[in-house]
Amino acid sequence: MSQEEIRRVFEQTGAILSGHFILSSGRHSDTYVQCALVLQYPELAAQLCGALAERFRGLNVDCVVGPALGGIIIAYEVARALGVRGIFTERVEGVMRLRRGFTVAPGERVLVVEDVVTTGGSVKEAAAAVAALGGEVVGFGALIDRSGGQARFDAPFAALLKVGAVTWEPDACPLCRQGVPAVKPGSRSLGA
């Protein structure tokens, strides 16, 4: 899929939003990407995640891991496209961990994926959970890179689409100063 086709899919499903948003990283932004609006369509999820999987096919991935909640469907679909296991991490008392009987064997080659990367914090936390069990993180992937090139990883990173969105620390947010109400649509907010 080309960049234009991918962007069109996100726009047609209403997944790229404009307003005043509090991101899961705590930063504020005027743009939000709600991947769940795309992923609710299994055909689109399979197409997008299949395209992401192709970027990592040569890495001999044994397992795909995604942080809950946004990375669960992506991990499953990328794993399916690669023909490997797909599992997810969850926060337990503020720490990302493998639960539900999921495990990674020492030396297992793991790809960590997410829906949207802004700072890379969630995928890095998931990677740390994998590394703690002796797994080898061989790559990082996302449907959307909204980091503006600022997210850095210690293994190859690929995203299907780069979304240029300005983000601010809360105390430097011009939308807050203008009195524009902020919305926290991410998975960590209550009632989202």
C-alpha positions, 0 to 999 in steps of 0.5 A: 500500500502506498502512503496515499492509500494508507492515509486515505484509509485512515481519513475515510474511517475518521481515524485522523482527528483534529482538536485538543487532545491529551495523549497517552504520553501526557503530551498535548496535541492538535491531532489525534489518530484513533486506530481503533476506527480503522481496526474495527474493519477486519479487512482493513486491519489485515491489509494494514498489518500485512503491509507492516509485516512485510517491512520485517519479513527478513528478520526471522521473527519468532513472536510479535508482541504489542502493548495493551490496548492499542497493540493487541490487534496489531500484534495479532494481525502482524503475527498472522501475516508472518506466520508466528505467535502474537501476544501482548503485554499489560500494565500491572501496578504501572509496569508493562508485563507479560501475563495470561500465561504468555512467555518469551523463551531466551533467545526468541526473536521478537518484533514489538508493534503498536498502533501509534508511536509518539514518544515510543514509551509503550513499545520500549516498556514492552521491549523491556518486558521481553528482554527481562525474559531473555527475548531478543527484540529485533525490531519495532513497528507501528501503523502510525509514527507521529513522533516527528522522527524523535522516537529512537529505538535500539533495533530497526523501526518502521511505520506505515504512515508518518503523521505530522502533528505538533505536541506540547508539554502540558505547561507549554500547550497553546490550546490550554492557554486559549481555553480550548477544552482537552479530550483524552481519547486514548486507552488509558483514560476513563470512559474512553 
